């Protein structure tokens, strides 16, 4: 969990291979599937920097609404949460476009085709569907997606990669910029806007909530970070990095919709305290329980793990940019009559 993907980027990568396109296969065998009139209808819009509007179609809103855990939400809260997730997608697209990246360029068109082909055929680390396009489309439907919504998520994932690289890739920075970023990362590490935690990960398929609670209590009884490290490394889902180096958590480092509880827990703990088990379902992996143990920051840690601190700071920069853009879009959001009409009774996959 050294790097936590955005929920939406993760959703796009379930079927695609962004970041590994060199191994993907080009194909024209998998034609686009036309959306229905209702799916293509605009449900809300966000402002563009050039004065235009981003039009959010019902097919995307439906997918994000149905993927929510709505058990403790009112209808109004659920629709607002789906709209916020739409804003996250378009915030990334907007930031990428402002930096000169066109997610609808010919190059991106080709990459999306490659991603679809890889998703259908498999290979290069992608499970695929053995070339069965109908099975691929059926699997999309199980995740409340149609062809057009998934196409948008593919383009979103490409824009997300471009944005992340532009903001956090040291190779794109001048020596002066790298020096300034390192100094800012140290300040971020030493300040109150970051928390350092060790992380234990338990696969919820094999660990019950009760057992996760028992493990949490055992961690809380340990007398030092070293004892915690040795203990949590005995659980195979916990990586050596998470146990030994840990995570530097910023207030915007991780996707709020999916990992918000982890961020809240990290800042709520005092050094030496242990969080309750936090259950996360991210769609990419089996459900996991995460248990956080907050660590006191030290100059020694910074000296030994400067690159990890810098990586955590860069994650925070990306998160800050997306959060600011998302708020800007939400402040100018306009809804259509379709938004008012839709609710839990009629938002469904046909």
C-alpha positions in Angstrom: 0.0 0.0 0.0 3.0 2.3 -0.5 1.0 4.0 -3.3 -2.8 4.2 -3.0 -4.5 4.7 -6.3 -7.5 6.8 -6.7 -10.7 4.7 -6.4 -11.6 5.7 -10.0 -8.2 5.0 -11.4 -8.3 1.6 -9.7 -11.7 1.0 -11.2 -10.4 1.8 -14.7 -7.4 -0.4 -14.2 -9.5 -3.5 -13.3 -9.9 -4.1 -17.0 -7.2 -2.0 -18.5 -3.4 -1.9 -18.5 -2.5 1.8 -18.2 1.1 2.1 -17.2 2.0 -1.0 -19.1 0.8 -0.3 -22.6 3.9 -1.5 -24.3 2.7 -5.0 -23.9 -0.8 -4.4 -24.9 -2.2 -5.5 -28.3 -3.8 -3.2 -30.8 -7.1 -4.5 -32.1 -10.1 -3.3 -34.1 -12.0 -6.4 -33.2 -13.9 -4.9 -30.3 -16.3 -2.3 -31.6 -17.9 0.4 -29.5 -21.3 -0.4 -28.0 -23.8 2.4 -28.5 -25.4 3.8 -25.3 -29.2 4.0 -25.0 -30.8 7.5 -25.2 -31.3 7.5 -21.4 -27.7 6.4 -20.7 -26.4 9.2 -23.0 -28.6 11.8 -21.4 -26.9 14.6 -19.4 -27.6 14.5 -15.7 -25.3 17.3 -14.5 -22.6 19.7 -15.7 -19.4 21.2 -14.4 -17.7 24.4 -15.5 -14.6 24.4 -17.8 -11.8 26.9 -17.6 -12.6 28.1 -21.1 -16.2 29.0 -20.1 -17.7 25.8 -21.5 -19.3 22.9 -19.6 -18.3 19.3 -18.9 -21.5 17.2 -19.5 -21.8 14.2 -17.2 -23.9 11.5 -18.7 -26.3 9.3 -16.8 -24.3 6.2 -17.5 -21.4 7.4 -15.5 -23.5 8.9 -12.7 -25.4 5.5 -12.5 -22.2 3.5 -12.2 -20.9 5.7 -9.4 -24.2 5.8 -7.6 -24.7 2.1 -7.7 -21.1 1.4 -6.5 -21.7 3.4 -3.3 -22.4 1.8 0.1 -25.7 3.6 0.5 -26.9 1.7 3.6 -26.4 4.6 6.0 -27.0 7.4 3.4 -30.1 9.4 2.7 -31.1 9.6 -0.9 -29.8 13.2 -1.1 -26.5 12.2 0.4 -26.1 9.3 -2.0 -26.8 11.4 -5.1 -24.4 14.1 -3.8 -21.7 11.5 -3.2 -22.1 10.2 -6.8 -21.9 13.7 -8.1 -18.7 14.3 -6.1 -17.1 11.2 -7.6 -18.1 12.5 -11.1 -16.4 15.7 -10.1 -13.2 13.8 -9.2 -13.1 12.3 -12.7 -13.6 15.6 -14.4 -11.2 17.4 -12.1 -8.4 15.1 -13.2 -9.4 15.5 -16.9 -9.5 19.3 -16.4 -6.0 19.4 -14.7 -4.5 17.2 -17.4 -6.0 19.3 -20.2 -4.7 22.5 -18.5 -1.3 21.0 -18.6 -1.5 20.3 -22.3 -2.7 16.7 -22.2 -5.6 15.8 -24.5 -7.5 12.7 -23.3 -9.4 12.6 -26.6 -6.3 12.8 -28.8 -5.7 10.2 -31.5 -2.9 8.8 -29.4 -5.3 8.3 -26.5 -7.9 6.8 -28.8 -5.3 4.1 -29.8 -4.3 3.5 -26.2 -7.9 2.9 -25.2 -8.3 0.4 -28.0 -5.1 -1.3 -26.8 -6.5 -1.4 -23.2 -9.8 -2.9 -24.3 -8.0 -5.5 -26.4 -5.8 -6.4 -23.5 -8.8 -6.6 -21.2 -10.6 -8.9 -23.5 -7.7 -11.1 -24.5 -5.6 -11.1 -21.4 -1.9 -11.4 -21.1 0.9 -9.2 -19.7 -0.5 -9.4 -16.2 -4.1 -8.9 -17.2 -6.4 -11.9 -16.6 -8.7 -11.1 -19.5 -11.6 -13.1 -20.9 -9.8 -15.3 -23.4 -10.9 -13.1 -26.3 -14.6 -13.4 -25.4 -15.9 -9.8 -25.9 -19.4 -10.6 -24.7 -17.9 -11.9 -21.4 -16.0 -8.7 -21.1 -19.1 -6.6 -21.6 -21.0 -8.8 -19.2 -18.3 -8.2 -16.6 -18.6 -4.5 -17.1 -22.3 -4.7 -16.4 -21.7 -6.5 -13.2 -19.8 -3.4 -12.1 -22.6 -1.1 -13.3 -20.6 0.1 -16.3 -21.5 0.2 -20.0 -19.0 0.6 -22.8 -19.0 4.4 -22.9 -18.6 4.8 -19.1 -15.7 2.4 -19.1 -14.1 4.2 -22.1 -14.3 7.4 -20.1 -12.6 5.7 -17.1 -9.8 4.5 -19.3 -9.2 8.1 -20.5 -9.5 9.2 -16.9 -6.8 6.7 -15.9 -4.5 8.0 -18.7 -5.1 11.6 -17.6 -4.4 10.5 -13.9 -1.1 9.0 -14.9 -0.1 12.1 -16.9 -1.1 14.4 -14.0 0.7 12.3 -11.4 3.9 12.2 -13.6 3.7 15.9 -14.2 3.4 16.8 -10.6 5.5 14.2 -8.9 8.0 12.9 -11.5 11.4 14.2 -10.4 12.9 13.6 -13.9 10.6 16.4 -15.1 12.0 18.9 -12.6 15.0 21.1 -12.8 17.8 20.7 -10.2 16.5 23.9 -8.5 13.0 22.6 -8.4 14.1 19.2 -7.0 16.0 21.0 -4.3 13.0 23.1 -3.4 10.7 20.1 -3.4 13.0 18.2 -1.1 13.0 21.1 1.3 9.2 21.3 1.2 9.0 17.6 1.7 11.0 17.9 4.9 8.8 20.7 6.1 5.8 18.6 5.3 7.2 15.6 7.3 8.0 17.8 10.3 4.7 19.6 10.4 1.2 18.8 11.6 -0.2 18.1 8.1 1.3 14.6 8.0 1.2 11.6 10.2 3.6 8.6 10.1 2.0 5.2 10.6 2.9 1.5 10.4 0.3 -0.5 8.6 -1.0 -4.1 9.2 -3.1 -5.6 6.4 -5.4 -8.5 6.8 -7.3 -10.2 3.9 -10.9 -10.2 5.0 -11.5 -13.4 3.2 -9.5 -15.2 5.8 -9.8 -12.9 8.8 -13.1 -12.3 10.5 -14.0 -9.0 12.1 -13.5 -10.6 15.5 -10.1 -11.9 14.7 -9.0 -8.6 13.2 -10.1 -7.0 16.5 -8.0 -9.5 18.4 -5.0 -8.7 16.3 -5.6 -5.0 16.8 -5.6 -5.5 20.6 -2.4 -7.4 20.4 -0.7 -4.6 18.4 -1.9 -2.1 21.0 -0.2 -4.0 23.7 3.2 -3.9 22.1 5.8 -1.7 23.8 7.6 -0.2 20.8 7.4 0.3 17.1 10.0 -2.5 16.7 7.7 -4.9 18.4 4.8 -3.8 16.2 6.9 -4.3 13.1 8.0 -7.8 14.1 4.4 -8.8 14.9 2.6 -7.5 11.9 5.1 -8.9 9.5 3.7 -12.3 10.4 0.6 -11.6 8.5 1.2 -12.2 4.8 -0.9 -9.4 3.4 1.2 -6.9 5.2 4.2 -5.8 3.1 7.6 -5.3 4.4 7.5 -1.7 3.3 4.3 -1.0 5.2 5.6 -2.6 8.4 9.2 -1.3 8.3 9.1 2.0 6.5 5.4 2.8 7.0 3.2 5.4 5.4 3.5 9.2 5.5 -0.1 10.2 5.4 -1.1 13.7 4.3 -4.6 15.2 4.5 -5.0 14.8 0.7 -2.7 11.9 0.0 -5.3 9.2 -0.5 -8.6 9.0 -2.3 -11.2 10.5 0.0 -14.1 8.4 -1.2 -12.3 5.1 -0.6 -9.6 5.7 1.9 -11.0 8.6 3.9 -11.3 6.5 7.0 -7.6 5.7 6.9 -6.7 9.4 6.6 -9.1 10.2 9.5 -7.6 7.4 11.7 -4.0 8.4 11.0 -4.6 12.0 12.3 -6.9 10.9 15.2 -4.2 8.7 16.7 -1.5 9.9 19.0 2.0 8.3 18.7 1.9 4.8 20.1 -1.8 4.4 19.6 -3.5 1.8 17.4 -6.6 2.2 15.2 -9.6 -0.1 15.0 -9.6 -2.4 12.0 -10.8 -0.5 9.0 -12.5 -2.5 6.3 -11.8 -1.3 2.7 -13.2 -2.8 -0.5 -11.4 -1.2 -3.4 -12.6 -3.4 -6.3 -9.0 -4.4 -7.3 -8.2 -6.7 -4.4 -10.1 -8.8 -1.9 -11.6 -6.7 0.9 -8.9 -5.9 3.4 -8.8 -4.9 7.1 -6.2 -2.1 7.7 -4.8 -1.5 11.2 -2.8 1.7 11.8 -0.2 2.2 14.5 1.0 5.8 14.7 4.8 6.4 15.0 6.6 9.4 16.5 8.5 11.2 13.8 12.2 11.6 14.3 15.2 13.1 12.5 16.7 9.6 12.3 13.7 8.3 10.4 14.0 11.2 7.9 17.7 10.6 7.4 17.1 6.9 6.7 13.9 7.3 4.7 14.2 10.6 2.8 12.9 9.1 -0.5 9.8 7.7 1.3 9.1 11.1 2.7 9.6 12.7 -0.7 7.2 10.1 -2.3 4.6 10.8 0.4 4.9 14.6 -0.2 4.5 14.1 -3.9 1.3 12.1 -3.3 0.1 14.9 -1.2 0.8 17.4 -4.0 -1.3 15.4 -6.4 -4.1 15.0 -3.9 -4.1 18.7 -3.1 -4.4 19.6 -6.8 -7.2 17.2 -7.5 -9.1 18.2 -4.3 -8.9 21.9 -5.3 -10.0 21.3 -8.8 -12.8 19.1 -7.6 -14.1 21.8 -5.2 -14.0 24.3 -8.1 -16.1 22.0 -10.3 -18.6 21.2 -7.5 -19.1 24.9 -6.7 -20.2 25.5 -10.3 -22.2 22.3 -10.7 -25.6 22.5 -12.4 -28.1 19.6 -12.5 -30.7 18.7 -15.1 -34.3 17.5 -14.7 -33.0 13.9 -15.0 -30.9 14.4 -11.8 -34.1 15.4 -10.0 -36.0 12.4 -11.4 -33.5 9.7 -10.5 -33.5 7.9 -7.1 -32.9 4.5 -5.6 -36.2 3.3 -7.1 -35.2 3.9 -10.7 -31.4 4.0 -10.9 -30.5 0.5 -12.0 -28.8 -1.5 -14.7 -31.3 -2.9 -17.2 
